[in-house]
């Protein structure tokens, strides 16, 4: 058969068109990265825009209330491609996510993250150093107190957790719930180590029950506890402030944050009681069923020195980069305590026992005197 030049052109055009159309995504979602997180301040508009401009990916963010809500969302959507990346699960939740097979491994360079051989007091890779969860920020959870009131005259300085069960502290302590709050969960875990859970949990339950009898204020999350009830922080300038608690659970560097915002002044301080603080690491994880390559790109960006070094400013947490610290400006570092003897509970122990411990806590909080 003889083919005319025009027919040849048409055939070539059709071949090229077919190939080209097959290479172009008909799915507009193909170049979209879906991130599940709570209200992580570090994920600012400019930070997201820079990533989008550098990679050509569009970022969609699904926001939930807290780390517990992230885990619940992942469980409810397991086996789907709803989420590519979760940011905000910490070492009190991450083992549960692993046990439920929710996470996908990633290959990223962690050599610049503080680890076992680091000289820093905080080692981001010490709770977990695998490839299912990559650290992006960290800090110690501990008790904060209002130093303008807890001054040794109006209120005595607690030197033991049992001090908080005494009459002077009746109704003056606010804790976020360990069921719904990651700082609350971290503090509950610290109390388990404080009361030596390996030799029994009776003292743990008795203390929490005594706190209940002493009218401890239990809130659903950190914000309500710190902003609404605590007298030592910025909450007095927020709507809905009550100010009925002089001690609460926050971070050991929260007084430093207060000082940084207030021009080197704060009335909030941290209590350094042995085994009453907990080292928290927050993670970024690729999710099974999602696009792990896109997730990996964002994780690499999130832990890059130029982005992660800004965590003390952007997310008010410690950077995980070796050699980084809190800034000295306005007393940020000076007013941030590093606990001398924090609690030590592994993520494996947490994963194995957390449901039992939460049940024990709940029983202690509802048990009558």
Secondary structure, DSSP 8 states (H G I E B T S, - for coil): ----HHHHHHHHHHHHHHHHHHHS-S-TTTTEEEEEES--TTS-HHHHHHHHHHH--EEEEEE-SSHHHHHHHHHHTTTSSS-SEEEEEETTTHHHHHHTT-EE------TTB--TT--SS--TTSS--SSS-EEEEEEEEEEEEETTT-SSSSS---SSGGGGGSGGGTT-EEEE-TTT-HHHHHHHHHHHHHTTGGG-SHHHHHHHHHHHHTT-EEESSHHIIIIIIBSSSGGGGSTT----BSEEEEETTHHHHHHHHTTS--SEEE---TT--EEEEEEEEEETTS-HHHHHHHHHHHTSHHHHTTHHHHTSSB--BTT-----GGGTTTT----SS-----HHHHHHHHHHHHHHHHHHHH---
